[in-house]
Amino acid sequence: MKYINADTIFPEELLKEIQRHIPGGLVYIPKPKEAHQKWGEGSGSRMMLKQRNDVIRQLFAAGTSIDQLIEQFCLSIDSIKKIVYSKK
């Protein structure tokens, strides 16, 4: 993130109002809520993990043991248990 001098981008009235509240301080201006994405939404990682977890749940429901799922998906026993016992 690059710092930008406020007096180059804000109108004088707005700058004076900001300075009244925070004289000489640093202010972070976040993106609008509409521009914010949850983790993994932009890259597709979130969808990929959801699909993988759905497959793990289906295999477990079909009788695949937790030990077999650990070997097949290279996950820890705790990770597999979280996935198969979650309410989704």
N, CA, C and O atoms as CSV, one atom per row, in Angstrom:
chain,resi,resn,atom,element,x,y,z
A,1,MET,N,N,0.848,-1.163,0.000
A,1,MET,CA,C,0.000,0.000,0.000
A,1,MET,C,C,0.898,1.231,0.000
A,1,MET,O,O,1.845,1.317,0.782
A,2,LYS,N,N,0.606,2.150,-0.850
A,2,LYS,CA,C,1.401,3.356,-1.001
A,2,LYS,C,C,0.732,4.518,-0.265
A,2,LYS,O,O,-0.486,4.682,-0.322
A,3,TYR,N,N,1.544,5.321,0.423
A,3,TYR,CA,C,1.010,6.501,1.085
A,3,TYR,C,C,0.877,7.640,0.086
A,3,TYR,O,O,1.739,7.829,-0.772
A,4,ILE,N,N,-0.197,8.388,0.202
A,4,ILE,CA,C,-0.452,9.533,-0.660
A,4,ILE,C,C,-0.677,10.741,0.247
A,4,ILE,O,O,-1.398,10.655,1.241
A,5,ASN,N,N,-0.061,11.851,-0.099
A,5,ASN,CA,C,-0.232,13.059,0.688
A,5,ASN,C,C,-1.670,13.554,0.533
A,5,ASN,O,O,-2.145,13.754,-0.585
A,6,ALA,N,N,-2.353,13.748,1.644
A,6,ALA,CA,C,-3.775,14.100,1.632
A,6,ALA,C,C,-4.053,15.425,0.934
A,6,ALA,O,O,-5.100,15.590,0.309
A,7,ASP,N,N,-3.127,16.362,1.036
A,7,ASP,CA,C,-3.412,17.662,0.417
A,7,ASP,C,C,-3.358,17.619,-1.104
A,7,ASP,O,O,-3.739,18.585,-1.766
A,8,THR,N,N,-2.889,16.506,-1.662
A,8,THR,CA,C,-2.898,16.374,-3.129
A,8,THR,C,C,-4.182,15.754,-3.652
A,8,THR,O,O,-4.472,15.853,-4.844
A,9,ILE,N,N,-4.964,15.111,-2.775
A,9,ILE,CA,C,-6.166,14.428,-3.274
A,9,ILE,C,C,-7.482,14.938,-2.689
A,9,ILE,O,O,-8.518,14.842,-3.346
A,10,PHE,N,N,-7.462,15.478,-1.469
A,10,PHE,CA,C,-8.707,15.922,-0.850
A,10,PHE,C,C,-8.949,17.412,-1.091
A,10,PHE,O,O,-8.002,18.195,-1.165
A,11,PRO,N,N,-10.210,17.798,-1.214
A,11,PRO,CA,C,-10.524,19.230,-1.270
A,11,PRO,C,C,-10.111,19.898,0.046
A,11,PRO,O,O,-10.060,19.245,1.087
A,12,GLU,N,N,-9.822,21.180,-0.005
A,12,GLU,CA,C,-9.304,21.903,1.163
A,12,GLU,C,C,-10.239,21.819,2.366
A,12,GLU,O,O,-9.775,21.660,3.495
A,13,GLU,N,N,-11.562,21.924,2.139
A,13,GLU,CA,C,-12.519,21.866,3.246
A,13,GLU,C,C,-12.488,20.501,3.938
A,13,GLU,O,O,-12.524,20.418,5.165
A,14,LEU,N,N,-12.422,19.444,3.143
A,14,LEU,CA,C,-12.395,18.094,3.702
A,14,LEU,C,C,-11.085,17.871,4.457
A,14,LEU,O,O,-11.089,17.289,5.542
A,15,LEU,N,N,-9.986,18.320,3.905
A,15,LEU,CA,C,-8.695,18.172,4.560
A,15,LEU,C,C,-8.684,18.884,5.918
A,15,LEU,O,O,-8.175,18.338,6.897
A,16,LYS,N,N,-9.239,20.090,5.980
A,16,LYS,CA,C,-9.295,20.817,7.248
A,16,LYS,C,C,-10.139,20.074,8.282
A,16,LYS,O,O,-9.793,20.049,9.464
A,17,GLU,N,N,-11.228,19.478,7.849
A,17,GLU,CA,C,-12.088,18.707,8.758
A,17,GLU,C,C,-11.347,17.473,9.279
A,17,GLU,O,O,-11.424,17.154,10.466
A,18,ILE,N,N,-10.643,16.793,8.403
A,18,ILE,CA,C,-9.862,15.621,8.831
A,18,ILE,C,C,-8.780,16.062,9.813
A,18,ILE,O,O,-8.571,15.411,10.836
A,19,GLN,N,N,-8.094,17.155,9.512
A,19,GLN,CA,C,-7.035,17.648,10.388
A,19,GLN,C,C,-7.576,18.069,11.755
A,19,GLN,O,O,-6.860,18.012,12.754
A,20,ARG,N,N,-8.812,18.482,11.793
A,20,ARG,CA,C,-9.432,18.851,13.069
A,20,ARG,C,C,-9.549,17.624,13.979
A,20,ARG,O,O,-9.411,17.734,15.197
A,21,HIS,N,N,-9.801,16.472,13.389
A,21,HIS,CA,C,-9.954,15.242,14.161
A,21,HIS,C,C,-8.625,14.538,14.412
A,21,HIS,O,O,-8.393,14.000,15.495
A,22,ILE,N,N,-7.757,14.545,13.409
A,22,ILE,CA,C,-6.479,13.839,13.513
A,22,ILE,C,C,-5.383,14.740,12.955
A,22,ILE,O,O,-4.993,14.582,11.799
A,23,PRO,N,N,-4.894,15.650,13.727
A,23,PRO,CA,C,-3.851,16.550,13.223
A,23,PRO,C,C,-2.511,15.831,13.083
A,23,PRO,O,O,-1.918,15.402,14.073
A,24,GLY,N,N,-2.049,15.706,11.856
A,24,GLY,CA,C,-0.748,15.102,11.606
A,24,GLY,C,C,-0.690,13.599,11.756
A,24,GLY,O,O,0.399,13.027,11.728
A,25,GLY,N,N,-1.829,12.935,11.914
A,25,GLY,CA,C,-1.842,11.485,12.093
A,25,GLY,C,C,-1.979,10.742,10.778
A,25,GLY,O,O,-2.143,11.350,9.720
A,26,LEU,N,N,-1.912,9.441,10.852
A,26,LEU,CA,C,-2.102,8.584,9.690
A,26,LEU,C,C,-3.511,8.014,9.728
A,26,LEU,O,O,-3.996,7.611,10.785
A,27,VAL,N,N,-4.164,7.980,8.576
A,27,VAL,CA,C,-5.529,7.482,8.487
A,27,VAL,C,C,-5.578,6.398,7.418
A,27,VAL,O,O,-5.106,6.605,6.299
A,28,TYR,N,N,-6.143,5.251,7.756
A,28,TYR,CA,C,-6.356,4.179,6.788
A,28,TYR,C,C,-7.768,4.327,6.237
A,28,TYR,O,O,-8.727,4.437,7.001
A,29,ILE,N,N,-7.896,4.329,4.927
A,29,ILE,CA,C,-9.217,4.428,4.299
A,29,ILE,C,C,-9.507,3.087,3.631
A,29,ILE,O,O,-8.895,2.759,2.615
A,30,PRO,N,N,-10.433,2.309,4.190
A,30,PRO,CA,C,-10.710,0.985,3.639
A,30,PRO,C,C,-11.504,1.065,2.341
A,30,PRO,O,O,-12.120,2.081,2.017
A,31,LYS,N,N,-11.464,-0.045,1.612
A,31,LYS,CA,C,-12.274,-0.150,0.405
A,31,LYS,C,C,-13.742,-0.188,0.801
A,31,LYS,O,O,-14.065,-0.546,1.933
A,32,PRO,N,N,-14.639,0.176,-0.115
A,32,PRO,CA,C,-16.068,0.040,0.188
A,32,PRO,C,C,-16.422,-1.429,0.417
A,32,PRO,O,O,-15.764,-2.325,-0.112
A,33,LYS,N,N,-17.458,-1.664,1.204
A,33,LYS,CA,C,-17.881,-3.029,1.520
A,33,LYS,C,C,-18.128,-3.853,0.265
A,33,LYS,O,O,-17.842,-5.051,0.245
A,34,GLU,N,N,-18.660,-3.220,-0.790
A,34,GLU,CA,C,-18.964,-3.946,-2.023
A,34,GLU,C,C,-17.692,-4.473,-2.686
A,34,GLU,O,O,-17.737,-5.488,-3.382
A,35,ALA,N,N,-16.566,-3.801,-2.482
A,35,ALA,CA,C,-15.315,-4.189,-3.126
A,35,ALA,C,C,-14.593,-5.288,-2.352
A,35,ALA,O,O,-13.665,-5.900,-2.882
A,36,HIS,N,N,-14.997,-5.550,-1.115
A,36,HIS,CA,C,-14.319,-6.539,-0.285
A,36,HIS,C,C,-14.793,-7.949,-0.635
A,36,HIS,O,O,-15.991,-8.211,-0.743
A,37,GLN,N,N,-13.823,-8.851,-0.811
A,37,GLN,CA,C,-14.159,-10.247,-1.052
A,37,GLN,C,C,-13.677,-11.072,0.139
A,37,GLN,O,O,-12.690,-10.727,0.789
A,38,LYS,N,N,-14.366,-12.132,0.406
A,38,LYS,CA,C,-13.933,-13.045,1.456
A,38,LYS,C,C,-12.691,-13.782,0.975
A,38,LYS,O,O,-12.382,-13.797,-0.216
A,39,TRP,N,N,-11.978,-14.400,1.931
A,39,TRP,CA,C,-10.771,-15.131,1.607
A,39,TRP,C,C,-11.065,-16.178,0.534
A,39,TRP,O,O,-12.031,-16.932,0.642
A,40,GLY,N,N,-10.230,-16.219,-0.495
A,40,GLY,CA,C,-10.296,-17.251,-1.506
A,40,GLY,C,C,-11.331,-17.066,-2.594
A,40,GLY,O,O,-11.376,-17.870,-3.525
A,41,GLU,N,N,-12.169,-16.039,-2.517
A,41,GLU,CA,C,-13.195,-15.853,-3.540
A,41,GLU,C,C,-12.601,-15.405,-4.869
A,41,GLU,O,O,-13.052,-15.844,-5.927
A,42,GLY,N,N,-11.605,-14.547,-4.825
A,42,GLY,CA,C,-11.008,-14.045,-6.055
A,42,GLY,C,C,-10.196,-15.097,-6.776
A,42,GLY,O,O,-10.211,-15.156,-8.005
A,43,SER,N,N,-9.484,-15.930,-6.030
A,43,SER,CA,C,-8.599,-16.925,-6.625
A,43,SER,C,C,-9.302,-18.253,-6.916
A,43,SER,O,O,-8.794,-19.068,-7.686
A,44,GLY,N,N,-10.456,-18.469,-6.308
A,44,GLY,CA,C,-11.164,-19.733,-6.495
A,44,GLY,C,C,-10.814,-20.778,-5.446
A,44,GLY,O,O,-11.349,-21.886,-5.476
A,45,SER,N,N,-9.922,-20.440,-4.519
A,45,SER,CA,C,-9.515,-21.397,-3.485
A,45,SER,C,C,-10.682,-21.801,-2.596
A,45,SER,O,O,-10.795,-22.961,-2.199
A,46,ARG,N,N,-11.542,-20.853,-2.288
A,46,ARG,CA,C,-12.690,-21.123,-1.424
A,46,ARG,C,C,-13.596,-22.185,-2.058
A,46,ARG,O,O,-14.041,-23.114,-1.385
A,47,MET,N,N,-13.860,-22.035,-3.351
A,47,MET,CA,C,-14.716,-22.992,-4.064
A,47,MET,C,C,-14.044,-24.366,-4.148
A,47,MET,O,O,-14.698,-25.396,-3.983
A,48,MET,N,N,-12.727,-24.369,-4.408
A,48,MET,CA,C,-12.000,-25.627,-4.509
A,48,MET,C,C,-12.049,-26.395,-3.187
A,48,MET,O,O,-12.271,-27.606,-3.187
A,49,LEU,N,N,-11.845,-25.705,-2.062
A,49,LEU,CA,C,-11.893,-26.375,-0.767
A,49,LEU,C,C,-13.298,-26.854,-0.417
A,49,LEU,O,O,-13.459,-27.903,0.206
A,50,LYS,N,N,-14.306,-26.097,-0.813
A,50,LYS,CA,C,-15.684,-26.523,-0.575
A,50,LYS,C,C,-15.980,-27.814,-1.342
A,50,LYS,O,O,-16.599,-28.735,-0.809
A,51,GLN,N,N,-15.530,-27.868,-2.597
A,51,GLN,CA,C,-15.753,-29.067,-3.402
A,51,GLN,C,C,-14.999,-30.261,-2.819
A,51,GLN,O,O,-15.538,-31.365,-2.744
A,52,ARG,N,N,-13.750,-30.034,-2.406
A,52,ARG,CA,C,-12.968,-31.118,-1.799
A,52,ARG,C,C,-13.651,-31.632,-0.536
A,52,ARG,O,O,-13.753,-32.841,-0.332
A,53,ASN,N,N,-14.122,-30.711,0.315
A,53,ASN,CA,C,-14.777,-31.119,1.553
A,53,ASN,C,C,-16.081,-31.861,1.286
A,53,ASN,O,O,-16.430,-32.783,2.023
A,54,ASP,N,N,-16.806,-31.467,0.237
A,54,ASP,CA,C,-18.032,-32.181,-0.134
A,54,ASP,C,C,-17.712,-33.616,-0.548
A,54,ASP,O,O,-18.435,-34.548,-0.196
A,55,VAL,N,N,-16.631,-33.782,-1.294
A,55,VAL,CA,C,-16.216,-35.126,-1.717
A,55,VAL,C,C,-15.831,-35.961,-0.499
A,55,VAL,O,O,-16.191,-37.135,-0.408
A,56,ILE,N,N,-15.101,-35.358,0.432
A,56,ILE,CA,C,-14.710,-36.083,1.658
A,56,ILE,C,C,-15.942,-36.518,2.429
A,56,ILE,O,O,-15.998,-37.650,2.909
A,57,ARG,N,N,-16.936,-35.641,2.561
A,57,ARG,CA,C,-18.170,-36.004,3.275
A,57,ARG,C,C,-18.908,-37.140,2.570
A,57,ARG,O,O,-19.407,-38.059,3.218
A,58,GLN,N,N,-18.974,-37.072,1.240
A,58,GLN,CA,C,-19.662,-38.118,0.479
A,58,GLN,C,C,-18.952,-39.466,0.641
A,58,GLN,O,O,-19.602,-40.492,0.840
A,59,LEU,N,N,-17.626,-39.460,0.558
A,59,LEU,CA,C,-16.874,-40.712,0.727
A,59,LEU,C,C,-17.066,-41.286,2.127
A,59,LEU,O,O,-17.214,-42.497,2.292
A,60,PHE,N,N,-17.062,-40.413,3.133
A,60,PHE,CA,C,-17.255,-40.867,4.508
A,60,PHE,C,C,-18.658,-41.451,4.687
A,60,PHE,O,O,-18.830,-42.481,5.340
A,61,ALA,N,N,-19.648,-40.792,4.107
A,61,ALA,CA,C,-21.028,-41.281,4.198
A,61,ALA,C,C,-21.181,-42.621,3.470
A,61,ALA,O,O,-22.031,-43.435,3.832
A,62,ALA,N,N,-20.354,-42.846,2.443
A,62,ALA,CA,C,-20.428,-44.096,1.681
A,62,ALA,C,C,-19.631,-45.218,2.339
A,62,ALA,O,O,-19.616,-46.345,1.844
A,63,GLY,N,N,-18.967,-44.909,3.460
A,63,GLY,CA,C,-18.293,-45.971,4.195
A,63,GLY,C,C,-16.775,-45.924,4.195
A,63,GLY,O,O,-16.144,-46.808,4.773
A,64,THR,N,N,-16.174,-44.942,3.578
A,64,THR,CA,C,-14.722,-44.821,3.593
A,64,THR,C,C,-14.283,-44.439,5.008
A,64,THR,O,O,-14.864,-43.547,5.627
A,65,SER,N,N,-13.261,-45.117,5.509
A,65,SER,CA,C,-12.817,-44.847,6.880
A,65,SER,C,C,-12.027,-43.541,6.947
A,65,SER,O,O,-11.537,-43.028,5.941
A,66,ILE,N,N,-11.924,-43.030,8.162
A,66,ILE,CA,C,-11.168,-41.793,8.376
A,66,ILE,C,C,-9.701,-42.010,8.012
A,66,ILE,O,O,-9.072,-41.127,7.428
A,67,ASP,N,N,-9.152,-43.175,8.353
A,67,ASP,CA,C,-7.755,-43.469,8.009
A,67,ASP,C,C,-7.542,-43.462,6.497
A,67,ASP,O,O,-6.518,-42.975,6.018
A,68,GLN,N,N,-8.491,-43.993,5.750
A,68,GLN,CA,C,-8.378,-43.978,4.288
A,68,GLN,C,C,-8.451,-42.543,3.746
A,68,GLN,O,O,-7.729,-42.189,2.815
A,69,LEU,N,N,-9.319,-41.732,4.333
A,69,LEU,CA,C,-9.440,-40.337,3.906
A,69,LEU,C,C,-8.164,-39.550,4.216
A,69,LEU,O,O,-7.756,-38.687,3.438
A,70,ILE,N,N,-7.535,-39.856,5.361
A,70,ILE,CA,C,-6.273,-39.205,5.724
A,70,ILE,C,C,-5.222,-39.493,4.657
A,70,ILE,O,O,-4.525,-38.585,4.207
A,71,GLU,N,N,-5.110,-40.737,4.260
A,71,GLU,CA,C,-4.135,-41.128,3.238
A,71,GLU,C,C,-4.463,-40.508,1.876
A,71,GLU,O,O,-3.578,-39.988,1.196
A,72,GLN,N,N,-5.709,-40.565,1.495
A,72,GLN,CA,C,-6.116,-40.096,0.167
A,72,GLN,C,C,-5.955,-38.581,0.004
A,72,GLN,O,O,-5.525,-38.117,-1.052
A,73,PHE,N,N,-6.295,-37.809,1.039
A,73,PHE,CA,C,-6.294,-36.351,0.910
A,73,PHE,C,C,-5.115,-35.673,1.620
A,73,PHE,O,O,-5.005,-34.447,1.602
A,74,CYS,N,N,-4.226,-36.470,2.248
A,74,CYS,CA,C,-3.031,-35.934,2.932
A,74,CYS,C,C,-3.397,-34.852,3.944
A,74,CYS,O,O,-2.775,-33.791,3.986
A,75,LEU,N,N,-4.404,-35.132,4.749
A,75,LEU,CA,C,-4.828,-34.206,5.797
A,75,LEU,C,C,-4.663,-34.879,7.152
A,75,LEU,O,O,-4.574,-36.104,7.234
A,76,SER,N,N,-4.621,-34.092,8.197
A,76,SER,CA,C,-4.498,-34.643,9.548
A,76,SER,C,C,-5.825,-35.254,9.981
A,76,SER,O,O,-6.874,-34.991,9.392
A,77,ILE,N,N,-5.754,-36.062,11.010
A,77,ILE,CA,C,-6.967,-36.687,11.532
A,77,ILE,C,C,-7.945,-35.623,12.033
A,77,ILE,O,O,-9.157,-35.753,11.857
A,78,ASP,N,N,-7.408,-34.565,12.660
A,78,ASP,CA,C,-8.282,-33.494,13.158
A,78,ASP,C,C,-8.983,-32.769,12.010
A,78,ASP,O,O,-10.161,-32.428,12.120
A,79,SER,N,N,-8.270,-32.535,10.916
A,79,SER,CA,C,-8.878,-31.860,9.762
A,79,SER,C,C,-9.995,-32.707,9.161
A,79,SER,O,O,-11.070,-32.197,8.846
A,80,ILE,N,N,-9.735,-33.994,9.007
A,80,ILE,CA,C,-10.758,-34.889,8.442
A,80,ILE,C,C,-11.973,-34.936,9.360
A,80,ILE,O,O,-13.108,-34.878,8.888
A,81,LYS,N,N,-11.746,-35.039,10.666
A,81,LYS,CA,C,-12.870,-35.092,11.607
A,81,LYS,C,C,-13.694,-33.805,11.555
A,81,LYS,O,O,-14.923,-33.856,11.591
A,82,LYS,N,N,-13.022,-32.646,11.470
A,82,LYS,CA,C,-13.760,-31.372,11.357
A,82,LYS,C,C,-14.649,-31.362,10.146
A,82,LYS,O,O,-15.779,-30.878,10.194
A,83,ILE,N,N,-14.133,-31.902,9.045
A,83,ILE,CA,C,-14.896,-31.886,7.793
A,83,ILE,C,C,-16.076,-32.847,7.857
A,83,ILE,O,O,-17.201,-32.466,7.534
A,84,VAL,N,N,-15.834,-34.088,8.270
A,84,VAL,CA,C,-16.895,-35.092,8.210
A,84,VAL,C,C,-17.952,-34.919,9.307
A,84,VAL,O,O,-19.097,-35.335,9.132
A,85,TYR,N,N,-17.577,-34.315,10.423
A,85,TYR,CA,C,-18.536,-34.143,11.499
A,85,TYR,C,C,-19.173,-32.761,11.550
A,85,TYR,O,O,-19.983,-32.488,12.436
A,86,SER,N,N,-18.814,-31.879,10.603
A,86,SER,CA,C,-19.440,-30.560,10.573
A,86,SER,C,C,-20.858,-30.682,10.034
A,86,SER,O,O,-21.173,-31.632,9.318
A,87,LYS,N,N,-21.701,-29.736,10.369
A,87,LYS,CA,C,-23.109,-29.794,9.967
A,87,LYS,C,C,-23.311,-29.001,8.681
A,87,LYS,O,O,-23.829,-27.885,8.714
A,88,LYS,N,N,-22.913,-29.563,7.567
A,88,LYS,CA,C,-23.103,-28.902,6.268
A,88,LYS,C,C,-23.808,-29.821,5.325
A,88,LYS,O,O,-24.063,-29.452,4.178
